[in-house]
Amino acid sequence: MPLNVGPVGTEPPGGAWTPHRAISRWSWLCGAWAVAIGCGLSVQEAGAAENGTGFYLLGSRGPLAAVVPPQGVFFQNDFYVFYADRSSSKPLPVHGNIATDFRSRAYIEMPTFLWSTPWTLGDAQLAFSATIPFGGPDVSASAVVGPFSRSASDSTFTIGDPVFSGMLGWQSGRFRATGIVSVNTPVGNYREGALANISFNRWATDVTGAVTWLDTERGLDLSGAIGVTFNGENPATNYRTGTELHLEWAASQYLSKNFSIGIVGYHYQQISGDSGSGAVLGDFKGRTTALGGTAGYNFQIGKAPISTRLKVYREFDVENCVPGGTTGFLTVSLPLWVPQQSSTPH
């Protein structure tokens, strides 16, 4: 098992918690569920490529990025908010349109179920997750078609593409490592030609590796992740987004056994250009970087441990993307079923 799990309320070895002693095992476990489930999350996000966005959800990983939970079934809900309200003279390809002065607000719910299996491959814990996003953006832009220009706005509330993920997690002392493969399944409600969509109408696969250095004595967590996204073609627009690279990092400190704060960030860069007859702007390689903060709080309802985390990012150094915006995550996660043996120390 990736964590030493004790019964709810169990104190760490050697007595009650202090800032220099091990924090509650359930506190770490709660945070681990949030991040491990988040390994499967992907939805429309301000990046580059078609629509000025990428399939991989930037900022979805943070503290405890490489921790996979012990055997059981877990539920997580992420409420995701994106806000960008900056004019830009550069055009963006948006679902078959060419748009400038792009402004966007998105409010999306992302319920996720994760099954951490009883199986291992070598020393690695095997887990699977599924996410079905719903919600939608509110978009306004100057849509440009040939020599003519018109202002347009659009909004929607709909179901996005399901995302399915598999992951393997390793642990050695204070180090954790995780490999994750996520697949975007293009069966959501895609509105051809519309400015506002949360579906991509294309297959896409993301391969990510994450590492965590976790000092439970000091309550310190240093985490990072690197991944590559491979995109199929959108048949409605004949647009194939290029290969995308993303990096994420986080440093957090527990101030008590239930409360932590930290800093987070990400960087996105296309490493190959867009293609297809719909890519009228050429290879359209993009990049963006963001920095922000995070706070986590764990508590119990009855005997059920609940994990919550807030993350806020601000983007800068933006090229060929939706104009730099602000991204927020409010995450709540809890166990649905954990076998009895997982509640005893290992």
C-alpha positions in Angstrom: 0.0 0.0 0.0 1.3 3.5 -0.8 0.4 4.9 2.6 0.4 3.7 6.2 -3.3 3.8 6.9 -4.6 3.8 10.4 -8.1 4.0 11.8 -9.8 7.4 11.8 -8.4 9.5 14.6 -5.3 7.4 15.0 -2.3 9.5 16.2 1.1 9.0 14.6 3.7 6.9 16.5 5.2 8.7 19.4 2.2 10.8 20.6 0.1 13.7 19.5 0.8 15.8 16.5 3.2 18.7 16.7 4.7 20.6 13.7 7.8 18.4 14.0 6.0 15.1 14.3 4.3 12.8 11.8 0.8 14.1 10.8 -2.3 11.9 11.0 -2.2 9.0 8.5 -5.8 9.7 7.6 -5.0 13.3 6.8 -2.4 12.2 4.3 -4.8 9.6 2.9 -7.5 12.2 2.3 -5.2 14.4 0.4 -3.9 11.4 -1.6 -7.4 10.6 -2.8 -7.9 14.1 -4.2 -4.7 14.0 -6.2 -4.8 10.4 -7.3 -8.4 10.9 -8.6 -7.3 14.1 -10.2 -4.8 12.1 -12.2 -7.7 11.2 -14.5 -9.2 14.6 -14.9 -9.1 16.3 -18.3 -11.4 18.9 -19.8 -11.2 22.1 -21.9 -8.5 24.4 -20.5 -6.7 27.5 -21.6 -3.8 26.2 -23.5 -3.1 26.4 -27.2 -4.1 24.4 -30.3 -7.6 24.3 -31.8 -9.9 26.6 -29.8 -6.8 28.0 -28.0 -7.2 25.1 -25.6 -5.8 21.6 -24.9 -7.3 18.4 -23.7 -5.2 18.0 -20.6 -6.5 19.9 -17.6 -3.6 22.2 -16.5 -3.4 22.5 -12.7 -5.2 19.2 -12.0 -2.1 17.9 -10.2 -0.7 19.5 -7.1 0.4 18.4 -3.7 0.8 14.6 -3.4 0.8 14.3 -7.2 2.4 10.8 -7.2 0.4 9.2 -4.4 -2.1 6.4 -5.3 -4.6 5.5 -2.6 -4.9 2.1 -1.1 -7.5 -0.5 -2.2 -11.0 0.8 -2.4 -13.5 2.9 -4.3 -13.4 6.7 -4.0 -15.4 9.7 -5.2 -14.2 13.2 -6.0 -15.9 16.3 -7.3 -13.9 19.2 -8.8 -15.7 22.5 -9.4 -13.5 24.1 -12.0 -13.6 27.8 -12.9 -11.8 29.6 -15.7 -12.0 33.4 -16.4 -10.2 35.3 -19.2 -11.2 38.8 -20.1 -8.4 40.3 -22.1 -8.5 41.6 -25.7 -6.0 40.2 -28.1 -5.3 41.2 -31.7 -4.1 37.6 -32.5 -6.7 35.3 -34.0 -7.6 31.9 -32.5 -9.2 28.9 -34.4 -12.4 28.3 -32.4 -14.5 25.3 -33.6 -14.2 26.2 -37.3 -14.3 29.9 -36.7 -11.5 32.4 -36.6 -11.9 34.7 -33.5 -10.1 37.7 -32.0 -10.8 39.7 -28.8 -11.6 36.4 -27.1 -13.3 36.5 -23.7 -14.3 33.4 -21.8 -15.9 32.2 -18.5 -16.2 28.5 -17.7 -17.9 26.8 -14.8 -17.6 23.0 -15.0 -18.3 20.2 -12.6 -16.1 17.1 -12.9 -17.4 14.1 -10.8 -14.9 11.3 -10.8 -15.0 7.7 -9.6 -11.7 5.9 -8.8 -11.1 2.2 -8.2 -7.8 1.4 -6.5 -7.6 -2.4 -7.3 -6.3 -5.2 -5.1 -3.8 -6.0 -7.9 -0.2 -4.9 -8.3 2.2 -5.1 -11.2 5.6 -5.8 -9.6 5.6 -3.4 -6.7 3.2 -0.9 -8.3 -0.4 -0.3 -7.2 -2.9 -0.5 -10.1 -5.9 2.0 -10.2 -8.5 3.2 -12.7 -10.7 6.3 -12.9 -13.5 7.8 -14.9 -14.6 11.4 -15.2 -17.7 12.8 -16.9 -17.6 16.7 -17.0 -20.7 18.8 -17.3 -21.3 22.5 -17.4 -20.1 25.0 -19.9 -18.4 28.2 -20.9 -19.8 31.6 -21.8 -17.8 33.0 -24.7 -17.7 36.3 -26.6 -15.4 37.2 -29.5 -15.0 39.0 -32.7 -15.4 36.2 -35.2 -13.6 36.7 -38.5 -14.6 34.9 -41.7 -12.5 35.9 -44.7 -12.6 39.7 -45.2 -15.7 40.1 -43.1 -16.0 40.5 -39.3 -18.8 40.1 -36.8 -19.1 40.1 -33.1 -20.5 36.9 -31.6 -21.3 35.4 -28.2 -22.3 31.9 -27.1 -22.9 29.9 -24.0 -23.9 26.4 -23.2 -24.6 23.9 -20.4 -24.0 20.4 -21.5 -22.1 17.1 -21.0 -18.5 16.9 -22.1 -16.3 14.0 -23.2 -15.7 11.2 -20.7 -12.1 10.7 -19.7 -10.8 7.2 -18.6 -7.5 6.7 -16.9 -5.2 4.0 -15.7 -2.4 4.5 -13.2 0.5 2.6 -11.5 2.0 3.9 -8.3 5.3 3.0 -6.6 6.7 3.9 -3.2 10.2 3.7 -1.7 10.7 5.5 1.6 9.8 9.1 1.2 9.6 8.9 -2.6 6.5 8.1 -4.6 6.2 7.8 -8.4 3.2 7.4 -10.6 2.6 6.7 -14.3 -0.8 7.7 -15.7 -2.4 7.2 -19.1 -5.7 9.2 -19.8 -7.9 8.9 -22.9 -10.4 11.5 -24.0 -13.4 9.7 -25.5 -15.2 11.9 -28.1 -18.9 11.0 -27.3 -19.9 14.2 -25.4 -22.2 16.8 -26.8 -20.2 18.7 -29.4 -21.9 21.7 -31.0 -20.4 22.0 -34.5 -19.5 25.6 -35.4 -20.4 27.0 -32.0 -18.0 29.2 -30.0 -18.9 27.5 -26.6 -18.1 23.8 -26.2 -16.6 21.6 -23.5 -16.3 18.6 -25.8 -13.3 18.3 -28.2 -14.8 15.9 -30.8 -11.5 14.1 -31.1 -9.6 11.2 -29.6 -6.7 12.3 -27.4 -4.3 10.4 -25.2 -2.2 11.9 -22.4 0.8 10.1 -20.8 2.1 11.6 -17.5 4.7 10.7 -14.9 4.6 12.3 -11.4 7.0 12.2 -8.4 6.4 13.2 -4.8 8.9 13.6 -1.9 6.8 13.2 1.2 8.2 13.9 4.7 5.5 12.9 7.1 7.6 13.9 10.1 7.7 17.6 9.1 4.5 17.6 7.1 6.3 18.7 3.9 5.4 17.7 0.4 7.3 18.5 -2.8 5.6 17.2 -6.0 6.1 17.5 -9.8 4.6 16.0 -12.9 5.5 16.0 -16.6 3.3 14.7 -19.5 2.8 14.7 -23.2 -0.6 14.8 -25.0 -1.2 13.2 -28.4 -4.2 14.4 -30.4 -6.4 13.0 -33.1 -8.2 15.0 -35.7 -11.5 16.8 -35.2 -13.5 15.5 -38.2 -16.0 18.4 -38.0 -13.2 21.0 -38.6 -10.4 18.8 -40.2 -8.1 20.2 -37.5 -5.4 18.1 -35.8 -3.9 19.7 -32.8 -0.1 19.2 -32.4 1.6 17.3 -29.6 1.6 19.1 -26.3 4.0 19.2 -23.3 2.9 20.1 -19.8 4.8 20.5 -16.5 3.3 21.0 -13.0 4.8 21.6 -9.6 3.8 22.1 -6.0 5.3 22.6 -2.6 3.0 22.4 0.5 3.4 22.4 4.2 1.0 21.0 6.8 0.5 23.6 9.6 -1.6 21.1 11.6 -2.7 17.5 11.0 -5.7 18.8 9.0 -4.6 22.0 7.3 -2.0 22.7 4.7 -0.9 25.6 2.5 1.4 25.8 -0.5 2.4 27.2 -3.8 1.6 25.6 -7.2 2.3 26.3 -10.9 2.3 24.9 -14.4 3.8 25.4 -17.8 2.3 24.3 -21.2 4.1 24.3 -24.6 3.3 22.7 -27.9 6.2 20.7 -29.3 4.7 20.1 -32.7 2.5 22.3 -34.9 -1.2 21.9 -35.8 -2.1 20.4 -39.1 -5.0 19.5 -41.4 -7.0 21.5 -43.9 -8.8 23.3 -41.0 -5.5 24.7 -39.6 -5.7 27.9 -41.6 -3.4 29.8 -39.2 -0.5 27.3 -39.7 1.2 25.3 -37.0 -0.1 27.7 -34.3 2.3 26.5 -31.6 1.3 27.9 -28.2 2.6 28.2 -24.6 1.5 29.5 -21.3 2.8 29.6 -17.7 0.9 30.0 -14.4 1.7 30.4 -10.7 -0.7 30.3 -7.8 -1.5 29.1 -4.3 -3.3 26.2 -2.6 -4.9 25.4 0.7 -6.2 22.0 1.9 -8.4 21.0 4.8 -9.3 17.5 6.0 -12.2 16.6 8.4 -14.6 13.9 9.3 -18.4 13.4 9.0 -19.1 10.5 11.4 -16.3 8.1 10.6 -15.9 9.2 7.0 -12.8 11.2 6.2 -13.4 14.1 3.8 -10.7 16.0 1.9 -11.1 19.5 0.5 -8.6 21.6 -1.5 -8.6 25.0 -3.1 -6.2 25.9 -5.9 -6.0 29.2 -7.8 -3.6 29.9 -10.7 -2.8 33.1 -12.7 -1.5 32.7 -16.2 1.3 34.8 -17.8 3.7 34.6 -20.7 0.9 33.5 -23.0 1.4 32.9 -26.8 -1.2 31.6 -29.2 -3.6 30.8 -26.5 -6.8 32.1 -24.9 -5.6 35.4 -23.3 -4.0 34.8 -19.9 -6.7 34.0 -17.4 -7.4 32.9 -13.8 -8.1 29.2 -13.0 -9.6 27.9 -9.8 -10.3 24.4 -8.5 -12.5 23.5 -5.5 -12.0 19.8 -4.8 -14.0 17.5 -2.4 -13.2 13.8 -2.1 -14.3 10.9 0.1 -14.1 7.1 0.2 -17.2 5.1 -0.9 -15.8 1.7 0.1 -12.5 0.6 1.7 -12.0 -3.0 2.7 -11.7 -3.6 6.4 -8.1 -4.6 6.2 -7.2 -1.1 4.9 -8.2 0.4 8.2 -5.5 -1.3 10.1 -1.8 -0.2 10.1 0.4 -1.8 7.5 
